[in-house]
Protein backbone atom coordinates (compact mmCIF):
# COMPACT_ATOMS: atom_id res chain seq x y z
CA UNK A 1 0.00 0.00 0.00
CA UNK A 2 2.90 2.36 0.62
CA UNK A 3 3.64 2.33 -3.09
CA UNK A 4 0.35 4.06 -3.86
CA UNK A 5 0.49 6.58 -1.02
CA UNK A 6 0.69 9.32 -3.66
CA UNK A 7 -3.04 8.72 -4.25
CA UNK A 8 -3.98 9.51 -0.65
CA UNK A 9 -4.76 13.25 -1.24
CA UNK A 10 -6.96 12.34 -4.20
CA UNK A 11 -8.84 9.66 -2.27
CA UNK A 12 -9.37 11.97 0.71
CA UNK A 13 -10.68 14.72 -1.58
CA UNK A 14 -13.09 12.27 -3.20
CA UNK A 15 -14.35 10.85 0.10
CA UNK A 16 -14.85 14.25 1.76
CA UNK A 17 -16.68 15.52 -1.32
CA UNK A 18 -18.97 12.48 -1.39
CA UNK A 19 -19.73 12.82 2.32
CA UNK A 20 -20.67 16.50 1.96
CA UNK A 21 -22.90 15.95 -1.05
CA UNK A 22 -24.67 12.83 0.17
CA UNK A 23 -25.26 14.07 3.71
CA UNK A 24 -26.69 17.26 2.23
CA UNK A 25 -28.92 15.30 -0.15
CA UNK A 26 -30.20 13.13 2.69
CA UNK A 27 -31.00 16.14 4.87
CA UNK A 28 -32.83 17.81 1.98
CA UNK A 29 -34.73 14.59 1.45
CA UNK A 30 -35.85 14.61 5.08
CA UNK A 31 -36.90 18.24 4.87
CA UNK A 32 -38.99 17.70 1.71
CA UNK A 33 -39.90 14.07 2.33
CA UNK A 34 -43.65 14.59 2.24
CA UNK A 35 -43.43 15.94 -1.27
CA UNK A 36 -40.68 13.66 -2.55
CA UNK A 37 -42.34 10.36 -1.54
CA UNK A 38 -45.26 11.18 -3.83
CA UNK A 39 -42.94 10.08 -6.64
CA UNK A 40 -43.19 6.31 -6.96
CA UNK A 41 -39.44 5.66 -7.41
CA UNK A 42 -38.23 8.47 -5.18
CA UNK A 43 -35.38 6.30 -3.91
CA UNK A 44 -33.68 6.74 -7.28
CA UNK A 45 -32.54 10.21 -6.31
CA UNK A 46 -29.79 8.65 -4.12
CA UNK A 47 -28.05 6.40 -6.71
CA UNK A 48 -28.57 9.07 -9.36
CA UNK A 49 -27.16 11.64 -6.98
CA UNK A 50 -24.11 9.49 -6.27
CA UNK A 51 -23.51 9.18 -10.00
CA UNK A 52 -23.72 12.96 -10.52
CA UNK A 53 -21.47 13.54 -7.50
CA UNK A 54 -18.83 11.24 -8.94
CA UNK A 55 -19.02 13.05 -12.27
CA UNK A 56 -18.21 16.46 -10.82
CA UNK A 57 -15.62 15.16 -8.34
CA UNK A 58 -13.80 13.13 -10.99
CA UNK A 59 -13.64 16.15 -13.27
CA UNK A 60 -12.00 18.04 -10.41
CA UNK A 61 -9.58 15.17 -9.74
CA UNK A 62 -8.18 15.04 -13.23
CA UNK A 63 -5.76 17.97 -12.99
CA UNK A 64 -4.15 17.00 -9.64
CA UNK A 65 -3.93 13.36 -10.76
CA UNK A 66 -1.97 14.31 -13.88
CA UNK A 67 0.31 16.69 -11.99
CA UNK A 68 1.04 14.31 -9.11
CA UNK A 69 1.80 11.50 -11.53
CA UNK A 70 3.87 13.27 -14.14
CA UNK A 71 5.83 15.80 -12.09
CA UNK A 72 9.07 14.30 -10.73
CA UNK A 73 9.10 13.61 -7.00
CA UNK A 74 11.89 16.10 -6.50
CA UNK A 75 9.59 18.95 -7.61
CA UNK A 76 6.33 17.80 -6.02
CA UNK A 77 7.17 19.00 -2.53
CA UNK A 78 7.86 22.46 -3.91
CA UNK A 79 4.30 22.80 -5.21
CA UNK A 80 2.58 21.18 -2.22
CA UNK A 81 0.89 24.50 -1.52
CA UNK A 82 -0.90 24.44 -4.87
CA UNK A 83 -2.48 21.07 -4.14
CA UNK A 84 -3.51 22.14 -0.65
CA UNK A 85 -5.17 25.31 -1.93
CA UNK A 86 -6.80 23.42 -4.84
CA UNK A 87 -8.39 20.76 -2.63
CA UNK A 88 -9.49 23.14 0.10
CA UNK A 89 -10.89 25.65 -2.41
CA UNK A 90 -13.10 23.19 -4.25
CA UNK A 91 -14.27 21.33 -1.15
CA UNK A 92 -15.20 24.68 0.37
CA UNK A 93 -17.11 25.70 -2.77
CA UNK A 94 -18.96 22.39 -2.77
CA UNK A 95 -19.94 22.81 0.89
CA UNK A 96 -20.89 26.45 0.39
CA UNK A 97 -23.19 25.59 -2.51
CA UNK A 98 -24.92 22.90 -0.45
CA UNK A 99 -25.36 25.28 2.49
CA UNK A 100 -26.92 27.80 0.08
CA UNK A 101 -29.32 25.27 -1.37
CA UNK A 102 -32.11 25.17 1.20
CA UNK A 103 -32.89 28.89 1.07
CA UNK A 104 -32.65 28.87 -2.72
CA UNK A 105 -35.14 25.99 -2.89
CA UNK A 106 -37.52 27.81 -0.60
CA UNK A 107 -37.40 30.78 -2.96
CA UNK A 108 -37.29 29.11 -6.37
CA UNK A 109 -38.29 25.48 -5.79
CA UNK A 110 -35.11 24.10 -7.32
CA UNK A 111 -31.39 23.90 -6.68
CA UNK A 112 -29.23 26.97 -7.42
CA UNK A 113 -29.02 27.64 -11.15
CA UNK A 114 -28.29 30.54 -13.47
CA UNK A 115 -30.23 32.88 -11.20
CA UNK A 116 -27.57 32.25 -8.59
CA UNK A 117 -24.93 33.50 -11.05
CA UNK A 118 -27.08 36.39 -12.26
CA UNK A 119 -27.44 37.74 -8.74
CA UNK A 120 -23.66 38.00 -8.37
CA UNK A 121 -23.84 40.88 -10.84
CA UNK A 122 -25.79 42.92 -8.29
CA UNK A 123 -23.83 42.46 -5.01
CA UNK A 124 -25.18 45.56 -3.32
CA UNK A 125 -28.86 44.72 -3.83
CA UNK A 126 -28.39 41.02 -3.16
CA UNK A 127 -26.32 41.52 -0.02
CA UNK A 128 -28.93 43.90 1.34
CA UNK A 129 -31.69 41.37 0.71
CA UNK A 130 -29.69 38.55 2.27
CA UNK A 131 -28.93 40.53 5.42
CA UNK A 132 -32.59 41.43 5.87
CA UNK A 133 -34.19 38.12 5.00
CA UNK A 134 -31.58 35.43 5.59
CA UNK A 135 -29.46 36.72 8.45
CA UNK A 136 -29.77 33.49 10.44
CA UNK A 137 -28.75 31.44 7.41
CA UNK A 138 -25.78 33.73 6.80
CA UNK A 139 -24.60 33.31 10.38
CA UNK A 140 -24.96 29.51 10.27
CA UNK A 141 -23.20 29.32 6.90
CA UNK A 142 -20.37 31.55 8.12
CA UNK A 143 -19.86 29.45 11.26
CA UNK A 144 -19.95 26.13 9.41
CA UNK A 145 -17.70 27.33 6.58
CA UNK A 146 -15.19 28.81 9.04
CA UNK A 147 -15.03 25.61 11.04
CA UNK A 148 -14.72 23.49 7.92
CA UNK A 149 -11.93 25.55 6.36
CA UNK A 150 -10.10 25.77 9.69
CA UNK A 151 -10.23 21.98 10.05
CA UNK A 152 -8.96 21.40 6.51
CA UNK A 153 -6.08 23.80 7.05
CA UNK A 154 -5.22 22.30 10.44
CA UNK A 155 -5.15 18.75 9.09
CA UNK A 156 -3.87 19.62 5.64
CA UNK A 157 -0.72 17.53 5.92
CA UNK A 158 -2.61 14.40 6.96
CA UNK A 159 -5.29 14.92 4.33
CA UNK A 160 -3.48 16.41 1.36
CA UNK A 161 0.23 15.94 1.97
CA UNK A 162 2.03 14.56 -1.09
CA UNK A 163 3.70 11.20 -0.50
CA UNK A 164 6.76 10.11 -2.48
CA UNK A 165 6.08 6.77 -4.18
CA UNK A 166 8.66 6.57 -6.92
CA UNK A 167 8.24 7.84 -10.46
CA UNK A 168 8.14 4.37 -12.02
CA UNK A 169 5.42 3.20 -9.64
CA UNK A 170 3.30 6.24 -10.42
CA UNK A 171 3.55 5.68 -14.15
CA UNK A 172 2.50 2.04 -13.74
CA UNK A 173 -0.50 2.90 -11.57
CA UNK A 174 -1.55 5.97 -13.56
CA UNK A 175 -3.46 4.20 -16.42
CA UNK A 176 -5.68 2.35 -13.94
CA UNK A 177 -6.44 5.42 -11.85
CA UNK A 178 -6.92 7.57 -14.96
CA UNK A 179 -9.44 5.03 -16.26
CA UNK A 180 -11.38 5.26 -12.99
CA UNK A 181 -11.39 9.06 -13.10
CA UNK A 182 -12.35 9.09 -16.79
CA UNK A 183 -15.14 6.59 -16.18
CA UNK A 184 -16.36 8.53 -13.17
CA UNK A 185 -16.42 11.84 -15.05
CA UNK A 186 -18.11 10.37 -18.12
CA UNK A 187 -20.27 7.96 -16.07
CA UNK A 188 -20.65 5.61 -19.03
CA UNK A 189 -18.53 3.61 -21.42
CA UNK A 190 -21.35 2.63 -23.76
CA UNK A 191 -23.10 5.96 -24.29
CA UNK A 192 -21.93 8.07 -27.23
CA UNK A 193 -22.02 11.17 -25.01
CA UNK A 194 -21.16 11.89 -21.39
CA UNK A 195 -24.05 11.68 -18.97
CA UNK A 196 -25.66 15.04 -18.21
CA UNK A 197 -28.37 16.48 -15.97
CA UNK A 198 -31.11 14.69 -17.91
CA UNK A 199 -30.18 11.45 -16.15
CA UNK A 200 -31.74 12.94 -13.01
CA UNK A 201 -35.13 13.25 -14.68
CA UNK A 202 -37.21 10.43 -13.24
CA UNK A 203 -40.07 12.35 -11.65
CA UNK A 204 -42.73 14.80 -12.78
CA UNK A 205 -41.68 16.94 -9.80
CA UNK A 206 -38.91 19.32 -10.81
CA UNK A 207 -37.64 19.68 -7.24
CA UNK A 208 -37.34 15.93 -6.76
CA UNK A 209 -35.32 15.71 -9.95
CA UNK A 210 -33.06 18.56 -8.88
CA UNK A 211 -32.25 16.82 -5.59
CA UNK A 212 -30.73 14.03 -7.65
CA UNK A 213 -28.11 16.58 -8.73
CA UNK A 214 -25.86 18.67 -6.53
CA UNK A 215 -25.65 22.43 -6.36
CA UNK A 216 -22.03 22.74 -7.46
CA UNK A 217 -23.00 20.78 -10.57
CA UNK A 218 -26.15 22.83 -11.32
CA UNK A 219 -24.32 26.16 -11.01
CA UNK A 220 -21.34 24.89 -13.01
CA UNK A 221 -23.74 23.66 -15.71
CA UNK A 222 -25.50 27.03 -15.72
CA UNK A 223 -22.17 28.81 -16.08
CA UNK A 224 -21.15 26.48 -18.90
CA UNK A 225 -24.49 27.04 -20.66
CA UNK A 226 -23.93 30.78 -20.69
CA UNK A 227 -21.55 30.35 -23.62
CA UNK A 228 -24.61 29.43 -25.68
CA UNK A 229 -26.54 32.51 -24.72
CA UNK A 230 -25.23 34.90 -27.34
CA UNK A 231 -26.14 38.54 -27.07
CA UNK A 232 -28.25 39.36 -30.11
CA UNK A 233 -27.84 43.09 -29.49
CA UNK A 234 -24.06 42.85 -29.73
CA UNK A 235 -24.29 40.72 -32.85
CA UNK A 236 -26.94 42.43 -34.96
CA UNK A 237 -27.62 45.81 -33.35
CA UNK A 238 -29.76 47.34 -30.64
CA UNK A 239 -33.44 48.24 -30.69
CA UNK A 240 -35.77 49.53 -28.04
CA UNK A 241 -37.62 46.53 -26.64
CA UNK A 242 -41.01 48.21 -26.91
CA UNK A 243 -40.40 48.91 -30.58
CA UNK A 244 -39.23 45.36 -31.17
CA UNK A 245 -42.34 43.90 -29.53
CA UNK A 246 -44.58 46.26 -31.52
CA UNK A 247 -42.95 45.30 -34.81
CA UNK A 248 -43.37 41.58 -34.12
CA UNK A 249 -47.02 42.05 -33.16
CA UNK A 250 -47.86 43.53 -36.55
CA UNK A 251 -46.89 40.17 -38.10
CA UNK A 252 -49.15 38.16 -35.76
CA UNK A 253 -52.61 38.98 -37.10
CA UNK A 254 -53.93 39.39 -33.56
CA UNK A 255 -56.24 42.24 -32.60
CA UNK A 256 -54.96 44.60 -29.86
CA UNK A 257 -57.84 43.64 -27.55
CA UNK A 258 -56.84 39.97 -27.77
CA UNK A 259 -53.50 40.56 -26.01
CA UNK A 260 -54.24 39.78 -22.39
CA UNK A 261 -51.18 40.53 -20.23
CA UNK A 262 -48.84 43.48 -20.62
CA UNK A 263 -46.11 41.74 -18.61
CA UNK A 264 -46.09 38.83 -21.08
CA UNK A 265 -45.90 40.78 -24.36
CA UNK A 266 -47.30 38.23 -26.81
CA UNK A 267 -49.79 36.43 -24.54
CA UNK A 268 -53.08 36.46 -26.40
CA UNK A 269 -56.31 34.56 -26.79
CA UNK A 270 -56.51 32.22 -29.74
CA UNK A 271 -60.00 31.27 -30.77
CA UNK A 272 -60.80 27.74 -31.83
CA UNK A 273 -62.79 27.17 -35.01
CA UNK A 274 -65.35 25.36 -32.91
CA UNK A 275 -65.67 24.86 -29.16
CA UNK A 276 -66.62 21.33 -28.11
CA UNK A 277 -67.25 19.63 -24.77
CA UNK A 278 -64.37 17.21 -25.13
CA UNK A 279 -61.44 18.90 -26.91
CA UNK A 280 -59.32 16.80 -29.23
CA UNK A 281 -56.08 14.99 -28.46
CA UNK A 282 -52.88 16.20 -30.11
CA UNK A 283 -50.16 13.93 -31.52
CA UNK A 284 -47.02 15.50 -32.98
CA UNK A 285 -44.75 13.24 -35.01
CA UNK A 286 -41.43 15.05 -35.34
CA UNK A 287 -39.47 13.48 -38.18
CA UNK A 288 -35.71 13.56 -38.14
CA UNK A 289 -34.12 15.38 -41.13
CA UNK A 290 -37.07 15.02 -43.49
CA UNK A 291 -36.23 17.67 -46.09
CA UNK A 292 -38.66 18.53 -48.87
CA UNK A 293 -36.32 17.11 -51.53
CA UNK A 294 -37.09 13.63 -50.18
CA UNK A 295 -40.88 14.06 -50.20
CA UNK A 296 -42.69 12.96 -53.35
CA UNK A 297 -45.75 15.14 -52.76
CA UNK A 298 -43.46 18.20 -52.62
CA UNK A 299 -41.75 17.37 -55.88
CA UNK A 300 -38.87 15.49 -54.27
CA UNK A 301 -37.61 11.93 -54.65
CA UNK A 302 -40.23 9.14 -54.50
CA UNK A 303 -39.27 8.08 -50.98
CA UNK A 304 -42.44 8.89 -49.03
CA UNK A 305 -45.38 6.92 -50.48
CA UNK A 306 -47.07 6.62 -47.06
CA UNK A 307 -46.78 10.31 -46.27
CA UNK A 308 -47.95 11.15 -49.80
CA UNK A 309 -51.08 9.01 -49.32
CA UNK A 310 -51.81 10.73 -46.03
CA UNK A 311 -51.78 14.15 -47.70
CA UNK A 312 -55.19 13.26 -49.14
CA UNK A 313 -56.54 13.06 -45.59
CA UNK A 314 -55.40 16.46 -44.35
CA UNK A 315 -53.77 19.79 -45.15
CA UNK A 316 -50.23 19.82 -46.52
CA UNK A 317 -48.04 22.90 -46.04
CA UNK A 318 -45.95 23.08 -49.19
CA UNK A 319 -43.86 26.21 -48.63
CA UNK A 320 -42.79 25.74 -45.01
CA UNK A 321 -39.32 26.53 -43.68
CA UNK A 322 -37.59 25.27 -40.55
CA UNK A 323 -36.14 27.78 -38.13
CA UNK A 324 -32.77 26.07 -37.92
CA UNK A 325 -30.55 23.15 -38.75
CA UNK A 326 -30.60 21.03 -35.59
CA UNK A 327 -33.21 18.92 -33.83
CA UNK A 328 -33.25 21.11 -30.73
CA UNK A 329 -34.08 24.11 -32.91
CA UNK A 330 -36.92 22.16 -34.51
CA UNK A 331 -38.19 21.14 -31.08
CA UNK A 332 -37.99 24.77 -30.00
CA UNK A 333 -40.16 25.84 -32.96
CA UNK A 334 -42.70 23.02 -32.91
CA UNK A 335 -43.12 22.50 -29.17
CA UNK A 336 -42.68 26.07 -27.89
CA UNK A 337 -43.24 28.27 -30.95
CA UNK A 338 -40.33 30.43 -29.79
CA UNK A 339 -38.66 32.83 -32.19
CA UNK A 340 -35.25 31.62 -33.43
CA UNK A 341 -32.15 33.55 -32.45
CA UNK A 342 -28.35 33.25 -32.59
CA UNK A 343 -28.38 31.70 -29.13
CA UNK A 344 -28.57 27.96 -28.68
CA UNK A 345 -32.05 26.46 -28.68
CA UNK A 346 -34.03 27.09 -25.50
CA UNK A 347 -34.06 23.32 -25.02
CA UNK A 348 -30.45 23.64 -23.84
CA UNK A 349 -30.44 27.06 -22.19
CA UNK A 350 -30.68 27.49 -18.46
CA UNK A 351 -33.44 30.10 -18.09
CA UNK A 352 -35.90 27.93 -20.01
CA UNK A 353 -35.60 24.71 -18.01
CA UNK A 354 -38.82 25.46 -16.13
CA UNK A 355 -41.83 27.79 -16.44
CA UNK A 356 -41.23 28.15 -20.17
CA UNK A 357 -44.15 27.82 -22.55
CA UNK A 358 -44.71 24.51 -24.35
CA UNK A 359 -47.80 22.93 -25.82
CA UNK A 360 -47.58 20.37 -23.02
CA UNK A 361 -47.59 23.06 -20.33
CA UNK A 362 -50.62 24.65 -22.00
CA UNK A 363 -52.69 21.49 -22.30
CA UNK A 364 -51.59 20.02 -18.98
CA UNK A 365 -53.49 22.90 -17.36
CA UNK A 366 -56.55 21.71 -19.29
CA UNK A 367 -56.32 18.20 -17.84
CA UNK A 368 -54.40 16.54 -20.66
CA UNK A 369 -51.97 13.67 -20.22
CA UNK A 370 -48.61 14.89 -21.57
CA UNK A 371 -45.87 12.67 -22.97
CA UNK A 372 -42.62 12.57 -24.93
CA UNK A 373 -41.84 9.31 -26.73
CA UNK A 374 -38.41 8.66 -28.20
CA UNK A 375 -36.46 5.55 -29.15
CA UNK A 376 -33.13 6.95 -27.95
CA UNK A 377 -32.01 8.37 -24.63
CA UNK A 378 -33.96 11.43 -23.53
CA UNK A 379 -30.83 12.98 -22.04
CA UNK A 380 -29.55 13.65 -25.55
CA UNK A 381 -29.37 17.41 -26.15
CA UNK A 382 -30.91 17.95 -22.70
CA UNK A 383 -34.36 17.02 -24.01
CA UNK A 384 -35.39 15.06 -20.92
CA UNK A 385 -34.57 17.87 -18.53
CA UNK A 386 -36.28 20.51 -20.68
CA UNK A 387 -39.43 18.48 -21.24
CA UNK A 388 -39.70 17.38 -17.62
CA UNK A 389 -39.44 20.97 -16.41
CA UNK A 390 -41.97 22.29 -18.90
CA UNK A 391 -45.12 20.23 -18.73
CA UNK A 392 -44.25 16.78 -20.08
CA UNK A 393 -45.18 14.40 -17.27
CA UNK A 394 -44.43 11.11 -19.04
CA UNK A 395 -41.09 10.57 -20.75
CA UNK A 396 -40.69 7.27 -22.58
CA UNK A 397 -37.23 6.64 -23.94
CA UNK A 398 -34.79 3.86 -24.80
CA UNK A 399 -34.85 2.10 -21.44
CA UNK A 400 -38.64 1.80 -21.48
CA UNK A 401 -38.84 -0.46 -24.54
CA UNK A 402 -39.21 -4.23 -24.27
CA UNK A 403 -36.39 -5.77 -26.29
CA UNK A 404 -38.34 -9.02 -26.74
CA UNK A 405 -41.23 -7.22 -28.42
CA UNK A 406 -39.31 -4.61 -30.36
CA UNK A 407 -38.18 -4.79 -33.96
CA UNK A 408 -34.73 -3.20 -34.16
CA UNK A 409 -32.17 -1.39 -32.03
CA UNK A 410 -29.48 0.75 -33.62
CA UNK A 411 -26.91 3.35 -32.73
CA UNK A 412 -29.59 5.95 -32.00
CA UNK A 413 -31.87 3.61 -30.10
CA UNK A 414 -35.04 1.79 -31.06
CA UNK A 415 -36.36 2.04 -34.59
CA UNK A 416 -39.11 4.39 -35.70
CA UNK A 417 -41.37 1.39 -36.11
CA UNK A 418 -40.86 0.54 -32.42
CA UNK A 419 -41.51 4.13 -31.39
CA UNK A 420 -44.78 4.21 -33.34
CA UNK A 421 -45.97 0.93 -31.84
CA UNK A 422 -45.01 2.03 -28.33
CA UNK A 423 -46.86 5.31 -28.78
CA UNK A 424 -50.00 3.62 -30.07
CA UNK A 425 -50.07 1.25 -27.10
CA UNK A 426 -49.58 4.14 -24.69
CA UNK A 427 -52.37 6.17 -26.27
CA UNK A 428 -54.71 3.18 -26.03
CA UNK A 429 -53.91 2.80 -22.34
CA UNK A 430 -55.15 6.31 -21.61
CA UNK A 431 -58.76 5.44 -22.35
CA UNK A 432 -60.89 8.54 -22.61
CA UNK A 433 -58.38 10.90 -20.98
CA UNK A 434 -57.33 13.65 -23.42
CA UNK A 435 -53.64 13.66 -24.27
CA UNK A 436 -50.91 15.55 -26.07
CA UNK A 437 -47.79 13.69 -27.14
CA UNK A 438 -44.56 14.44 -28.95
CA UNK A 439 -43.08 11.47 -30.84
CA UNK A 440 -39.54 11.93 -32.10
CA UNK A 441 -38.11 9.70 -34.81
CA UNK A 442 -34.42 8.82 -35.17
CA UNK A 443 -34.03 6.14 -37.86
CA UNK A 444 -33.21 8.78 -40.46
CA UNK A 445 -29.99 9.72 -38.73
CA UNK A 446 -26.51 8.76 -39.74
CA UNK A 447 -25.46 5.87 -39.78
CA UNK A 448 -29.00 5.28 -41.20
CA UNK A 449 -29.70 1.93 -39.52
CA UNK A 450 -33.04 0.16 -39.87
CA UNK A 451 -34.33 -3.45 -39.94
CA UNK A 452 -34.05 -5.65 -42.98
CA UNK A 453 -37.00 -6.68 -45.11
CA UNK A 454 -39.26 -3.71 -44.39
CA UNK A 455 -38.88 -1.68 -47.58
CA UNK A 456 -37.75 -2.03 -51.17
CA UNK A 457 -34.41 -0.27 -51.13
CA UNK A 458 -34.12 2.89 -53.23
CA UNK A 459 -30.31 2.73 -53.23
CA UNK A 460 -28.42 -0.54 -53.69
CA UNK A 461 -26.35 0.15 -50.60
CA UNK A 462 -28.62 -0.28 -47.59
CA UNK A 463 -27.49 2.33 -45.07
CA UNK A 464 -28.08 5.55 -47.00
CA UNK A 465 -30.16 8.61 -46.26
CA UNK A 466 -32.60 7.77 -49.06
CA UNK A 467 -33.26 4.28 -47.73
CA UNK A 468 -33.50 5.51 -44.14
CA UNK A 469 -36.08 8.12 -45.13
CA UNK A 470 -38.05 5.47 -46.97
CA UNK A 471 -38.05 3.34 -43.81
CA UNK A 472 -39.06 6.34 -41.68
CA UNK A 473 -41.95 6.88 -44.08
CA UNK A 474 -42.86 3.19 -43.83
CA UNK A 475 -43.04 3.62 -40.03
CA UNK A 476 -45.36 6.61 -40.37
CA UNK A 477 -47.66 4.47 -42.46
CA UNK A 478 -47.54 1.70 -39.86
CA UNK A 479 -48.48 4.13 -37.10
CA UNK A 480 -51.54 5.43 -38.92
CA UNK A 481 -52.51 1.87 -39.81
CA UNK A 482 -52.50 1.03 -36.09
CA UNK A 483 -54.07 4.30 -34.93
CA UNK A 484 -57.01 4.08 -37.31
CA UNK A 485 -58.10 0.88 -35.57
CA UNK A 486 -58.30 2.61 -32.18
CA UNK A 487 -61.03 4.67 -30.56
CA UNK A 488 -58.73 7.64 -29.94
CA UNK A 489 -58.09 8.19 -33.65
CA UNK A 490 -61.33 10.02 -34.44
CA UNK A 491 -60.73 12.39 -31.51
CA UNK A 492 -57.16 13.36 -32.38
CA UNK A 493 -55.41 16.07 -34.37
CA UNK A 494 -52.20 14.70 -35.89
CA UNK A 495 -49.21 16.73 -37.02
CA UNK A 496 -46.40 15.18 -39.04
CA UNK A 497 -43.53 17.64 -39.42
CA UNK A 498 -39.76 17.61 -39.91
CA UNK A 499 -37.40 19.02 -37.30
CA UNK A 500 -35.07 20.28 -40.04
CA UNK A 501 -33.60 19.23 -43.36
CA UNK A 502 -30.56 17.00 -43.80
CA UNK A 503 -27.07 18.47 -43.73
CA UNK A 504 -27.46 22.17 -44.52
CA UNK A 505 -25.08 23.56 -47.06
CA UNK A 506 -25.09 25.92 -50.02
CA UNK A 507 -23.20 28.76 -51.59
CA UNK A 508 -25.41 31.52 -50.18
CA UNK A 509 -25.12 33.12 -46.77
CA UNK A 510 -28.23 31.17 -45.84
CA UNK A 511 -29.03 28.15 -48.07
CA UNK A 512 -32.77 28.69 -47.93
CA UNK A 513 -33.56 25.63 -50.05
CA UNK A 514 -32.09 23.44 -47.29
CA UNK A 515 -34.60 24.81 -44.79
CA UNK A 516 -37.63 23.67 -46.83
CA UNK A 517 -39.54 20.97 -44.94
CA UNK A 518 -42.98 19.32 -45.01
CA UNK A 519 -45.81 19.53 -42.50
CA UNK A 520 -49.16 17.78 -42.59
CA UNK A 521 -52.12 18.23 -40.26
CA UNK A 522 -54.82 15.55 -40.15
CA UNK A 523 -57.87 15.34 -37.94
CA UNK A 524 -61.46 16.41 -37.24
CA UNK A 525 -62.30 19.71 -38.92
CA UNK A 526 -59.11 19.77 -40.98
CA UNK A 527 -59.69 20.14 -44.72
CA UNK A 528 -58.73 17.02 -46.67
CA UNK A 529 -56.52 16.97 -49.72
CA UNK A 530 -55.72 20.68 -49.37
CA UNK A 531 -52.33 22.22 -50.12
CA UNK A 532 -51.43 25.42 -48.27
CA UNK A 533 -49.00 27.02 -50.72
CA UNK A 534 -48.19 30.33 -49.04
CA UNK A 535 -44.78 30.90 -47.45
CA UNK A 536 -44.80 30.03 -43.75
CA UNK A 537 -42.55 29.22 -40.83
CA UNK A 538 -42.17 26.28 -38.47
CA UNK A 539 -43.27 28.60 -35.63
CA UNK A 540 -46.65 29.03 -37.37
CA UNK A 541 -47.60 25.37 -37.17
CA UNK A 542 -48.46 25.05 -33.48
CA UNK A 543 -50.82 28.06 -33.50
CA UNK A 544 -52.41 26.62 -36.64
CA UNK A 545 -52.85 23.20 -35.03
CA UNK A 546 -54.32 24.65 -31.82
CA UNK A 547 -57.07 26.35 -33.80
CA UNK A 548 -58.53 22.88 -34.43
CA UNK A 549 -58.47 21.30 -30.97
CA UNK A 550 -61.93 22.49 -29.96
CA UNK A 551 -61.27 25.09 -27.26
CA UNK A 552 -60.02 28.64 -26.94
CA UNK A 553 -56.54 28.96 -25.46
CA UNK A 554 -54.08 31.63 -24.41
CA UNK A 555 -50.51 31.38 -25.66
CA UNK A 556 -47.44 33.66 -25.87
CA UNK A 557 -46.51 32.46 -29.37
CA UNK A 558 -45.75 34.95 -32.11
CA UNK A 559 -46.59 32.46 -34.85
CA UNK A 560 -49.63 32.73 -37.10
CA UNK A 561 -52.79 30.66 -37.35
CA UNK A 562 -52.45 29.83 -41.03
CA UNK A 563 -56.00 28.48 -41.26
CA UNK A 564 -57.28 31.96 -40.50
CA UNK A 565 -54.71 34.15 -42.17
CA UNK A 566 -55.67 36.77 -44.78
CA UNK A 567 -54.68 35.88 -48.33
CA UNK A 568 -53.65 39.46 -49.03
CA UNK A 569 -50.82 39.40 -46.45
CA UNK A 570 -47.53 37.88 -47.55
CA UNK A 571 -46.08 34.88 -45.82
CA UNK A 572 -43.08 35.11 -43.50
CA UNK A 573 -40.27 32.71 -42.55
CA UNK A 574 -37.34 33.09 -40.15
CA UNK A 575 -34.21 30.97 -40.45
CA UNK A 576 -31.17 30.85 -38.18
CA UNK A 577 -28.04 29.46 -39.82
CA UNK A 578 -25.32 29.39 -37.18
CA UNK A 579 -24.82 33.09 -36.37
CA UNK A 580 -26.56 34.34 -39.53
CA UNK A 581 -30.26 35.17 -39.46
CA UNK A 582 -32.54 35.27 -42.50
CA UNK A 583 -35.90 37.05 -42.35
CA UNK A 584 -38.02 36.38 -45.40
CA UNK A 585 -41.27 38.07 -46.39
CA UNK A 586 -42.63 36.87 -49.69
CA UNK A 587 -39.63 36.73 -52.01
CA UNK A 588 -37.63 39.36 -50.16
CA UNK A 589 -35.09 38.22 -47.60
CA UNK A 590 -33.05 40.30 -45.17
CA UNK A 591 -29.88 38.62 -43.95
CA UNK A 592 -28.21 39.73 -40.74
CA UNK A 593 -24.61 38.83 -39.89
CA UNK A 594 -22.70 39.64 -36.71
CA UNK A 595 -21.31 43.17 -36.65
CA UNK A 596 -22.26 43.87 -40.25
CA UNK A 597 -24.92 45.90 -41.99
CA UNK A 598 -27.91 43.83 -43.05
CA UNK A 599 -28.21 42.72 -46.66
CA UNK A 600 -31.31 42.21 -48.78
CA UNK A 601 -31.93 39.84 -51.68
CA UNK A 602 -34.79 38.97 -53.99
CA UNK A 603 -35.12 35.20 -53.94
CA UNK A 604 -36.43 32.93 -56.69
CA UNK A 605 -36.82 29.16 -56.42
CA UNK A 606 -35.00 29.34 -53.07
CA UNK A 607 -31.62 29.29 -54.82
CA UNK A 608 -31.42 32.41 -56.99
CA UNK A 609 -30.41 35.43 -54.89
CA UNK A 610 -30.46 38.88 -56.51
CA UNK A 611 -29.00 41.70 -54.36
CA UNK A 612 -31.34 44.63 -53.73
CA UNK A 613 -31.20 47.96 -51.97
CA UNK A 614 -31.93 47.42 -48.30
CA UNK A 615 -35.47 48.21 -47.21
CA UNK A 616 -34.67 49.82 -43.86
CA UNK A 617 -38.12 49.15 -42.41
CA UNK A 618 -37.97 45.47 -43.36
CA UNK A 619 -34.49 45.28 -41.83
CA UNK A 620 -35.88 46.72 -38.61
CA UNK A 621 -38.61 44.07 -38.62
CA UNK A 622 -35.95 41.39 -39.01
CA UNK A 623 -33.96 42.79 -36.11
CA UNK A 624 -37.11 43.15 -34.03
CA UNK A 625 -37.81 39.41 -34.15
CA UNK A 626 -34.33 38.53 -32.89
CA UNK A 627 -34.31 41.27 -30.23
CA UNK A 628 -37.74 40.12 -29.03
CA UNK A 629 -36.46 36.58 -28.59
CA UNK A 630 -33.47 37.92 -26.67
CA UNK A 631 -35.73 40.05 -24.46
CA UNK A 632 -38.34 37.35 -23.80
CA UNK A 633 -35.75 34.76 -22.83
CA UNK A 634 -33.57 36.94 -20.64
CA UNK A 635 -36.53 38.45 -18.81
CA UNK A 636 -38.42 35.15 -18.56
CA UNK A 637 -41.49 36.51 -20.30
CA UNK A 638 -42.31 33.52 -22.46
CA UNK A 639 -44.81 31.72 -20.26
CA UNK A 640 -48.50 31.30 -19.60
CA UNK A 641 -48.75 33.43 -16.46
Secondary structure, DSSP 8 states (H G I E B T S, - for coil): -GGGGGGHHHHHHHHHHHHHHHHHHHHHHHHTHHHHTTSTTTTHHHHHHHHHHHHHHHHHHHHHHHHHHHS-HHHHGGGHHHHHHHHHHHHHHHHHHHHHHHHHHHHHSSS--HHHHHHGGGHHHHHHHHHHH-HHHHHHHHHHHHHHHHHHHHTHHHHH------HHHHHHHHHHHHHHHHHHHH--SSSSS---GGGG--SS-HHHHHHTS-HHHHHHHHHHHGGG---HHHHH----HHHHHHHHHTTTT--GGGB--TTSTT-EEE--SS--SS--EEEEEEETT-BGGG-GGGTS-S--HHHHHHGGGEEEEEEEE-S-SSHHHHHIIIII-----SS--TTT-GGGSSS---HHHHHHTTT-EEEEEESS-TTGGGHHHHHHHTT--EEE-GGGS-TTT-S-EETTEE-HHHHHHHHHHHHHHTTT--EEEEEE--SSSTTT---TTSS--SSSSSSSHHHHHHHHHHHHHHHHHHHTTSGGGGGEEEEEEES--SS---SSSS-GGGGEEEEEEESTT--TTEEE-S-EETHHHHHHHHTTSSS-EEE------GGG--TTS--EEEEEETTEEEEEETTEEEEE-TTS--EEEEEETTTEEEEE---HHHHHHHHHHHHHHHHHHHTT--S--
